[in-house]
């Protein structure tokens, strides 16, 4: 089976979700694998995949926040330039 390709995973999404729930509850990955009838390596890969997806979502959220702050800074700079133009006029 092609376990390296998550698109063609032979395991149902519900099985993967149950595995992640058990891992989050503190059950060891080897025990989760035994209970669900999958290999421990599969549980470790699912756990790693879930963690990286979470990090990616956090990074995207932070990028959105920073882009908003950058836009606000640019608006403040534009407003300040209108209110107080540079003294020498060459800028």
FITOR-741840 format. One line per 3 residues: number of its first residue (from 1); for each residue x, y, z of N, C-alpha, C. Coordinates in steps of 0.02 Angstrom, whole numbers, plus 50000, padded with zeros to 5 digits. Layout:
<pts>
NUM = X Y Z X Y Z X Y Z | ...
</pts>
This chain:
<pts>
1 = 50042 49941 50000 50000 50000 50000 50044 50062 50000 | 50018 50116 49977 50057 50177 49971 50046 50221 50032 | 50080 50204 50088 50071 50241 50150 50106 50308 50149
4 = 50155 50318 50105 50190 50381 50101 50149 50437 50070 | 50095 50419 50035 50052 50467 50002 49987 50474 50041 | 49977 50531 50077 49917 50539 50119 49853 50543 50078
7 = 49857 50559 50014 49797 50565 49973 49766 50496 49963 | 49807 50445 49955 49780 50379 49942 49786 50334 50004 | 49777 50363 50062 49783 50326 50124 49731 50270 50127
10 = 49753 50209 50147 49706 50154 50151 49664 50156 50215 | 49678 50203 50260 49643 50207 50324 49590 50261 50322 | 49530 50246 50346 49477 50296 50348 49495 50355 50393
13 = 49468 50413 50377 49481 50473 50416 49459 50465 50488 | 49405 50428 50499 49380 50417 50567 49430 50378 50609 | 49464 50331 50578 49515 50292 50614 49574 50337 50634
16 = 49593 50379 50588 49648 50426 50602 49628 50475 50657 | 49567 50500 50654 49543 50546 50706 49541 50513 50774 | 49518 50450 50776 49516 50413 50840 49587 50404 50867
19 = 49634 50388 50823 49704 50379 50844 49731 50444 50874 | 49717 50500 50842 49742 50564 50868 49709 50582 50934 | 49645 50564 50941 49611 50576 51005 49644 50537 51061
22 = 49659 50474 51048 49691 50432 51099 49761 50458 51116 | 49798 50478 51066 49866 50505 51078 49862 50568 51120 | 49814 50612 51104 49806 50674 51142 49785 50661 51214
25 = 49750 50605 51225 49730 50586 51293 49787 50556 51332 | 49844 50546 51299 49903 50521 51333 49918 50447 51323 | 49880 50414 51282 49892 50343 51268 49955 50337 51224
28 = 50001 50292 51241 50061 50284 51200 50044 50263 51129 | 50084 50286 51081 50072 50273 51011 50070 50198 50996 | 50113 50159 51029 50113 50087 51018 50048 50054 51040
31 = 50021 50078 51095 49957 50052 51121 49900 50072 51074 | 49902 50134 51050 49851 50157 51003 49852 50113 50941 | 49912 50100 50916 49920 50058 50856 49891 49989 50868
34 = 49905 49960 50926 49880 49893 50941 49804 49894 50944 | 49775 49944 50978 49702 49948 50985 49667 49956 50918 | 49697 49994 50873 49663 50010 50810 49684 49964 50753
37 = 49733 49922 50764 49753 49875 50712 49794 49905 50656 | 49834 49956 50673 49879 49986 50625 49950 49980 50652 | 49999 49995 50611 50068 49991 50634 50085 50051 50678
40 = 50131 50043 50725 50152 50100 50766 50180 50156 50722 | 50215 50138 50668 50243 50189 50624 50188 50232 50593 | 50131 50202 50578 50075 50240 50551 50050 50291 50602
43 = 50044 50270 50665 50022 50316 50717 50072 50373 50726 | 50137 50356 50726 50188 50408 50732 50184 50457 50674 | 50174 50432 50613 50169 50475 50554 50108 50520 50559
46 = 50050 50492 50581 49990 50532 50589 50001 50587 50640 | 50034 50570 50694 50047 50619 50748 50092 50675 50721 | 50144 50657 50686 50190 50706 50657 50154 50751 50607
49 = 50112 50720 50566 50074 50757 50516 50026 50806 50549 | 49993 50785 50601 49946 50829 50636 49983 50887 50668 | 50042 50874 50695 50081 50927 50727 50105 50978 50676
52 = 50128 50954 50618 50153 51001 50568 50096 51041 50538 | 50038 51011 50530 49980 51047 50506 49960 51102 50554 | 49964 51088 50618 49947 51136 50669 49997 51194 50666
55 = 50061 51179 50659 50112 51231 50655 50101 51274 50593 | 50082 51243 50539 50069 51281 50478 50011 51328 50487 | 49959 51306 50518 49901 51349 50531 49920 51408 50576
58 = 49960 51394 50627 49983 51448 50671 50026 51498 50633 | 50069 51473 50590 50112 51517 50551 50071 51561 50504 | 50021 51532 50472 49978 51572 50428 49940 51625 50466
61 = 49916 51608 50525 49881 51657 50567 49927 51714 50586 | 49989 51697 50605 50037 51748 50624 50055 51792 50565 | 50062 51763 50506 50077 51802 50446 50020 51852 50433
64 = 49958 51830 50439 49901 51874 50430 49903 51932 50480 | 49920 51917 50543 49925 51969 50594 49979 52019 50576 | 50037 51995 50555 50093 52039 50538 50077 52081 50476
67 = 50043 52053 50427 50023 52091 50368 49975 52147 50388 | 49930 52134 50435 49885 52186 50459 49923 52242 50494 | 49972 52223 50536 50013 52273 50570 50053 52315 50521
70 = 50080 52282 50469 50119 52318 50418 50074 52369 50382 | 50014 52349 50365 49967 52394 50331 49952 52454 50376 | 49940 52441 50440 49926 52495 50488 49986 52543 50493
73 = 50046 52516 50496 50106 52558 50499 50112 52602 50437 | 50099 52573 50379 50103 52612 50316 50051 52668 50316 | 49992 52654 50342 49940 52706 50345 49960 52762 50393
76 = 49991 52745 50449 50013 52795 50497 50068 52838 50466 | 50115 52806 50431 50169 52844 50398 50140 52892 50346 | 50092 52869 50306 50062 52912 50255 50026 52971 50288
79 = 49991 52958 50342 49956 53012 50378 50005 53062 50407 | 50059 53036 50436 50110 53081 50465 50142 53124 50412 | 50154 53096 50353 50185 53135 50299 50138 53190 50275
82 = 50073 53178 50277 50025 53230 50257 50022 53285 50309 | 50026 53267 50372 50020 53315 50426 50085 53354 50436 | 50142 53321 50428 50207 53353 50439 50254 53334 50383
85 = 50253 53371 50327 50297 53355 50272 50370 53364 50294 | 50416 53331 50260 50487 53338 50279 50510 53412 50272 | 50556 53432 50314 50578 53502 50317 50617 53523 50254
88 = 50660 53479 50230 50702 53500 50174 50668 53493 50107 | 50612 53459 50103 50573 53451 50042 50604 53406 49990 | 50660 53374 50004 50691 53328 49956 50669 53256 49964
91 = 50633 53243 50015 50612 53174 50027 50546 53160 49996
</pts>
